[in-house]
Amino acid sequence: MIAENLEKLFSLENKVVLMTGAAGGIGRELAKGMAGIGAIMCACDISEKGLKSLDEEIKAEGGECHTFVMNVTDQASIQAAVDAIGEKFGRIDVLVNVAGINKREGIMDVLEETYDRIMDINLKSVFMVSRAVAPLMMKQHKGSIINIGSHNATAMLGGCSVYGATKSGVVALTRSMAVEWAEWGIRANAVSPGHILTPLTQVTWDHPTRGDYLRDRIAMRRPGTPEEILGIVVLLASDASSYMSGSNYVVDGGCLCGGAPWDFDSAYRYKGEE
């Protein structure tokens, strides 16, 4: 009975999920995890090689996956993928906007073309892909849009000015979607990961000073993993979150709340095994 109730509440069985950036470090784990609990995964990415390996991994684990090459900076490419998914399945139940890039540079070092590229992929694509998917969700009077934000939408590190601006925009755009599209039964929420360990961020965690800097600012004193973002995404994609919309959910190991505490006096401190 417990298992049946949990499945009824959180199952993604037969939900058609379109995910951008599905072949990346975070997207890949989200795509595999959602497919593993029943989602029909429509994985979109610009990397054909990455999509092929993702498709193989999902199917090897018994999940259902369909891949679509999508350039999120090109409207025609976006529309072609959305149309193909709509034609194949007749609906899109969940949209997960994951695609994103970053280049760590000081404000004075950022070239205009770098600024435009980060803005186009991180923010404009969320706007364009969501607008392409929305008519299908409006037609079915139901849908969940999940936009991946960032810790940098609130707290900032040096060298992340453009990235942080895009992620702040993603959170604001999410609220606009929630307000404007609620009458069609569409919910929109953002998920903002903290400092997550991926192949692209490994160099930061291995850095002689930056890794310790981050650990000192995280209450759990460690990086998160892509798998640890899956739970909140599943919740927001499932019917369990039917009254949740317009919010930003932070998954950061206790970083924004204040990080590791300073030295304070208490009789109740863990000192290891006695």
N, C-alpha and C positions, 0 to 999 in steps of 0.2 A: 504493500500500500504506500509506504514512504517513497519508494522508487517511482511508482506510478504518479504520485503527486508532484514529485520533483520534475519528472519528465514533462508532465502537463504544463508546469509553470515555466520551465526554462528551455524546453526543447526547441531546436531550430529545424526540426524535421520538415523537409520539403519547402523551406523558406528560400527564395531565390535571393542570393546576396551578390551584389556587384561591389568589388573592392578594387580601388586604384592602388598603385604601388604595391601590388600583391607579391611581387618577387623580391622585395627588399627585406632587410633584417627583421623589422617589426611586422610588416605585412605578411611575410611568409608564415610566421608562427600563428598570427591571427587567422589566416586563411586555413591552415591545417587544423587548428583547434576548432573553428566553426564548422568545417566540413566533417570533423570527427564526431559532432553531435547532431548531424543530420542536415546541415545546410547544403543547398545546391550552390556550390561556389563558382561564381563567374569571375575569374581572376583576370584583372587587367593590368598591364604594365607595358613599358616601352621595350623591355628586354625579352626577346623571343627565347633566348637561351634560358633565362631565369624562369620564364613561364613553363617551359618544357620540363625542367627539373621539378618545379612545384607540382605540376600536373602528375608527374610520376610518383612523387612522394605521397600525395593525397590518395591517389588510386591504389597505391601499394598498401595503404592503411584502411582500405575499404570505403573511402569517401568518394563523393561525386564532384568532379571538377571540369570546368569548361574554360578555355583560355581565349583571351581576346587581346591582340596587340593594340594598345592605346597610347597615343601621345597626348598627355593632358594639357599641352600648350597649343593644341590644334583643334579648333572647333569641329572640323569635318571628321577628324579621327575619333573624337569623343562621341559625336552623333552616330557615326557608323557602328561603333561598339554597342551603344545603348539600343539602337534600332535592331541590331542582330540579336541581342539578348531578349528584347521585347518580342520580336518575331518568334523566337524559339520557345519562350516560356509564357508569353502573354502577360507577364507581370515582373516587377522588381519589388521585393518586399523590404529589403534592407540595402542601403548604400553606405559603404564605409570608405571615406576619403582619407587615404593613408599617404599618398604620394607626397614626397617632400625632399628638399635638399638643403644643404647649408655650406657655407664657406666662411671659416673663422678669420675675420679681418677687422682691423680697427676702422672706425667710421671714416677716417681720412684716407684710408687705403682702398675703399670699395670703389670699383669702377662702375660706371653707369650700366654697362652690359651685364655685370654681375648682379647689380641691384635688380634690374629688370627680370633676369632669369629666375632669381630666387622668388621674387614677387609672383611671377607667372606660374611657377610650379606649385608653390606653397599656398597661395591665396586665390589667385584668379582661377586656378583649376577647380578649387572647391566650389566657387561661384558657378563656373560653367558646367561642370559635371552634374552638380545638384539641379541646375535649371534644366538640363537635358533629361534627367531622371524624373523630375517632379511631375510632368504630365501623366506618366504612367501611374504614379502613386495617387495622383488626384483622381484618375479614372477609377481606381480600385478603392478609393476612400480609405486608404490605410498605407502606412509606410513609416520606416524608421531611418533617419539619417544620422550617422555617427561620424563626426569630424575629429581627426586626430590633431590636437593642439600641442602644447608643450609647457613644461615648467617655465620656459622663457617667456611665456605670455604674461607672467606675473613677476618673477624674479629674473634678474639679468646677470649674465656673465660678460666679461670683456670680450669683444670680438664677435658678438652675436646680434648686432644692432638690427640688421635687415631681417634676419631669421626671427628674432623676437617680435619685430613689428608685424611680420606676416602671421605669426601664431596668435598675437593679440587680435589681429583682424579676423582670423578664423573663429575665435571665440565670440567676437561681436557679431559676425555673420551668422553664426549658429543661432544666436538669440533672435535675429531678424527672421530666419527661416521658421523658427518655432512660432513666432507671432503671426507671420503672414500666412502660413500654410496649415495652421491648426484646424481651420474650418473644413479641410479635406481629410482630416484624420492623420495628418503627417506630423510625426514627432521629430525633433532635431536636438541633439545633444553633442557636447564635445567631451573628449577624453584627453587629458593633458598628462602624459608621462613625465616623470622626473628624469633622473640621470640613469639611462638604460645602457646596459652593456651589449653592444652589437659588434660585428666585425669592423664597422666604421668608427666606433668609439673606443675600441680596444687601445688605440694609441694614446688616448687621453688618460685612460686608467693606468697605463703603464708609464706615463710621464713622471719624471722624478719629483715634481712639485704639484702638478695639477690633480693627480689621483688622490693624494693626501688632502688637498684643499677640498675636494668634493666630499670625501668620506667624513671630514670634520663637520660638514654642513648637513649631513643626513643622519637623522636620529638612529636609523638602523645600521649606519656606518658601512654600507655596502651599495654597489649598484643594483638596480633592478634588472630583471630579465624580460625579454619580449613575452614570454609565457605568462608573466605576472600581470600583464595588461589584459589578457584574454577574459578573465572573469567579468570585469565591468563591461566589456564590449558585448559579451554574451547576454548579460543582463539587459543592456539597452537594446539589443536586437530582438530579444524575446518578448513575449506578451507579459512577462513579469513586471515590465517597466511601463505598462500601459498609461500611467498617469505621470510619467516623468518626461519633461520637455523643457528646453531652453536653458539647461544648466551645463556647467563645466565640472567634470569629475577628475580630480587630481589623484594620480597614482605615483607617489614620489618617496615612499619609505620614511615619511616624516621630515621632509626637507623644508617645505614652506612654513610648517608650524614652529620652526625655530632650530631644527637640526639637533646636533649633539649638545647636551647641556653643559654649562660651565661647572666647575667643581663646587659642589654644595654639600653641606653637612647633613647627614641622615644616618640613623641607626639601621636603616633598611637598604643596604647596598649589597648587591651580589658580589661576592668575593671568590667565586669558584667553588669547587667541591671541597667540603670540609674534610 
